[in-house]
Amino acid sequence: MSADATSRPVGAVLTHEQVVRHLAEHLPAWTLSEGSIRRSIRTGGWKATLMVTNTIGHLAEVAWHHPELQLSYARVEIGLNSHDAGGITAKDLALAAQIEAVLMWRPGRESPAVFEGTPDEPAHRYIDYD
């Protein structure tokens, strides 16, 4: 996390400027809207939507921080904020980073490639990567 976003206590509400700067530098696919940081994930269909949702659910439960999720056939909308603190905190940014790291991991692109990853053909596509 950027120094501005981590220089406050974990439960402290971050300023609008701190959140916007952090998103621009570290989480460019996320936006700040309606008091939450938000991300939309396009999936390959309902089965992939459920896998994405369960993955987010696991990460959130382990972190004891619970997102707002909206699901449709081929999309998962994520909203994060710290209701108890009344705004965006370092917890929100940390969970967003973990969600991003897990869901946007693309095996086969690192060296050496131990995993080949899923094919990009529509019949096998899991996530429509940004």
N, C-alpha and C positions, 0 to 999 in steps of 0.2 A: 504494500500500500504506500501511497505517497506520504511524505513526511507530514504534510498538513492533515491528512486523514488519520494518521496514527499518533499524532502528538497529543491527542486528547484521550481521556479515559475511555475504555471500550464502550461503555454505555452512554457516553456523551453524544448529544445530537451534533452532527456536523453542519457547517454552514452550506448554503446553496452553492457558493463558489468552490468550497472544498470538494463537494460531491461532483460537481460538473468537471472540475479539473482532474479528479481521480478517474472518472469514467473516460474522459478523453485520452488520458495517458495509459490506462491499464485495462479498461473494459469498453472498447469503442462500440460494441454491438448493443450496449445497454444505454438506456436513456433515463432522464429524470422527468417524471410526469405525475401529477396529482399526488405528490407527497411520497412517492415510491420510486425505487429504481426498477426499470422494466426491461424485459427481453422477450422477444418472440422467437420461438424455435419452429421452423417448418420441418415436418416429418414426411416419411414415405407413405403414411397411411395410419389407420387406427391402431394396428399392432405396435408400430413404432411409437405412436403417441403414448400408449400405455407404458412402454418401456422407458421412455423419457420421463414420464410422470413418476413412475416408481423409482427411478434413479434420483430425481430431485427429492422425492419423499424420503429416501434413505439418507441423503446428505443433510437434509433439513432436520430430520429426527436426531441424527448423530450430533449435530450442532445445537440441538434444542432451540431451534429458531425456525419458525414456520411461515412459508411463503403463501401468497395468494396465487392460486393457479386457476386458469380457465382453459378448458380442453375443447377441441373440436376434432373432426376426423383426421386432419393432417397438420395440426398446429397446437402448440402449447404456449400460452401466455403466462409469464412469470412476473409477479410483483413482490418486491421486498421492502419492508420498512420495519422499524422497531416500535411496535404499538406502545409498549410499556414506557419507552423513552420519549415518544411523541415526535419521531422523525427518523432520518437516516443516521445510522451509527456505523462504526467500524465493523460490527457483526454483519450488517447487510452487505457491505463491500466484500468481506471475507467469504461469505456464503456465495455471493455472485461469482467470485473468482474461482471457487471450488466447483460450482456448477459448470462454469465455462470450461475449466480444465478437463473435467470428466466428459462432458457431452461433446466438446469440440475436438477431443483426441482423435486423431486419424492415423491408426496403425498403418505401417508400411511406408510412411514418409520420413521416418527417422532412420539413422544409419548406426549400426546395422539393423535391418528390418527383421525383427523376430516374428511379428504378426503381419499378415498381409492385409487385414482389414476387409470390410465388406465391399463387394463390387459397386460401382457407381451406376450401373444400369437401373432403370426405374423399378424393375421387378425385385431388386435386392436392396434398394436404397433405404437406409435407415433414417438419416437426417439429411436435409438439404443444407449443406454447409454454406456459410456466408462467403 
